[in-house]
Amino acid sequence: MFEVLRDYAHGVMILGIPLLLGSALFIWRDGNLRRRGVVVQADCINHRRNSEGNTSLQLRFVVEGAVYTCETQSYRFPPAAVGEKVDVMYDPKDPRGAMMVTELGSGRVPWAIGSVAAVSLLATAVAHL
């Protein structure tokens, strides 16, 4: 088994390191939002259609008198019309990183990807001992 990892060590590193770092970034960002997040209502102020025909929402919300905007992921069928209200969650330390509450997933995917990347990198390192 470890012989195969020796043969593909460069590939494992090229894929594993960015996956591990990307997962860590998502875990850190989402973790902060989950720990400190505050939910407020935001107004849908615009729809933006991309080249594939999917639509993202531009949302506006107010925190202590300051106005912030955020953009959602793209949807085939937008969850809100312009003028409707949706819930967003923001980190009080940096409200610019807000997300629509329904977009905040369970957090399992970054952990799973990061775990696979870490185990693959560790096994590759062991193969070179």
C-alpha positions as semicolon CSV with decimal commas, in nm:
position;residue;x (nm);y (nm);z (nm)
1;M;0,000;0,000;0,000
2;F;0,271;0,249;0,094
3;E;0,460;0,175;-0,228
4;V;0,173;0,322;-0,426
5;L;0,187;0,637;-0,214
6;R;0,559;0,668;-0,291
7;D;0,482;0,662;-0,662
8;Y;0,213;0,929;-0,632
9;A;0,363;1,143;-0,355
10;H;0,378;1,457;-0,569
11;G;0,015;1,421;-0,672
12;V;-0,097;1,359;-0,315
13;M;0,090;1,670;-0,201
14;I;-0,037;1,886;-0,490
15;L;-0,397;1,792;-0,409
16;G;-0,371;1,730;-0,035
17;I;-0,211;2,052;0,081
18;P;-0,459;2,292;-0,086
19;L;-0,753;2,072;0,025
20;L;-0,626;2,070;0,382
21;L;-0,567;2,446;0,387
22;G;-0,900;2,521;0,219
23;S;-1,084;2,299;0,465
24;A;-0,909;2,468;0,757
25;L;-1,014;2,808;0,623
26;F;-1,380;2,704;0,596
27;I;-1,373;2,539;0,941
28;W;-1,220;2,852;1,096
29;R;-1,458;3,096;0,923
30;D;-1,772;2,892;0,985
31;G;-1,662;2,814;1,341
32;N;-1,629;3,181;1,426
33;L;-1,967;3,249;1,272
34;R;-2,127;2,961;1,464
35;R;-1,972;3,065;1,798
36;R;-2,024;3,440;1,782
37;G;-2,287;3,476;1,511
38;V;-2,580;3,710;1,550
39;V;-2,893;3,669;1,338
40;V;-3,064;3,976;1,192
41;Q;-3,310;4,034;0,913
42;A;-3,177;4,160;0,582
43;D;-3,354;4,310;0,284
44;C;-3,305;4,153;-0,057
45;I;-3,207;4,456;-0,264
46;N;-3,105;4,297;-0,593
47;H;-3,080;3,976;-0,794
48;R;-2,770;3,904;-1,000
49;R;-2,790;3,649;-1,278
50;N;-2,471;3,472;-1,386
51;S;-2,383;3,331;-1,728
52;E;-2,544;2,995;-1,643
53;G;-2,875;3,159;-1,559
54;N;-2,846;3,109;-1,183
55;T;-2,928;3,396;-0,951
56;S;-2,758;3,527;-0,638
57;L;-2,919;3,767;-0,393
58;Q;-2,765;4,091;-0,280
59;L;-2,870;4,150;0,080
60;R;-2,853;4,462;0,295
61;F;-2,861;4,468;0,676
62;V;-2,786;4,719;0,949
63;V;-2,562;4,669;1,254
64;E;-2,543;4,950;1,510
65;G;-2,631;5,209;1,246
66;A;-2,380;5,087;0,986
67;V;-2,515;4,941;0,662
68;Y;-2,359;4,619;0,526
69;T;-2,425;4,413;0,217
70;C;-2,353;4,053;0,136
71;E;-2,414;3,830;-0,161
72;T;-2,548;3,476;-0,145
73;Q;-2,446;3,173;-0,340
74;S;-2,615;3,121;-0,677
75;Y;-2,957;2,958;-0,693
76;R;-3,152;2,815;-0,981
77;F;-3,467;2,935;-0,803
78;P;-3,389;3,231;-0,574
79;P;-3,522;3,186;-0,218
80;A;-3,640;3,548;-0,195
81;A;-3,766;3,821;-0,425
82;V;-3,632;4,174;-0,429
83;G;-3,793;4,356;-0,135
84;E;-3,839;4,044;0,079
85;K;-3,660;3,986;0,408
86;V;-3,430;3,694;0,490
87;D;-3,226;3,605;0,798
88;V;-2,850;3,656;0,784
89;M;-2,589;3,568;1,042
90;Y;-2,288;3,791;1,096
91;D;-1,983;3,788;1,320
92;P;-1,990;4,098;1,545
93;K;-1,613;4,126;1,507
94;D;-1,650;4,152;1,127
95;P;-2,005;4,196;0,994
96;R;-1,874;4,201;0,634
97;G;-1,854;3,820;0,635
98;A;-2,226;3,764;0,677
99;M;-2,410;3,466;0,531
100;M;-2,774;3,386;0,478
101;V;-2,871;3,153;0,763
102;T;-2,997;2,882;0,526
103;E;-2,655;2,872;0,355
104;L;-2,469;2,791;0,673
105;G;-2,432;2,415;0,644
106;S;-2,368;2,154;0,908
107;G;-1,992;2,197;0,881
108;R;-1,931;1,828;0,818
109;V;-1,805;1,858;0,460
110;P;-1,493;2,066;0,538
111;W;-1,411;1,833;0,827
112;A;-1,448;1,526;0,604
113;I;-1,237;1,671;0,321
114;G;-0,974;1,799;0,563
115;S;-0,957;1,462;0,739
116;V;-0,908;1,272;0,413
117;A;-0,640;1,519;0,304
118;A;-0,460;1,499;0,640
119;V;-0,464;1,118;0,647
120;S;-0,341;1,102;0,285
121;L;-0,057;1,344;0,356
122;L;0,038;1,160;0,674
123;A;0,035;0,822;0,499
124;T;0,250;0,966;0,220
125;A;0,498;1,099;0,476
126;V;0,510;0,758;0,650
127;A;0,572;0,591;0,314
128;H;0,888;0,796;0,275
129;L;1,037;0,697;0,611
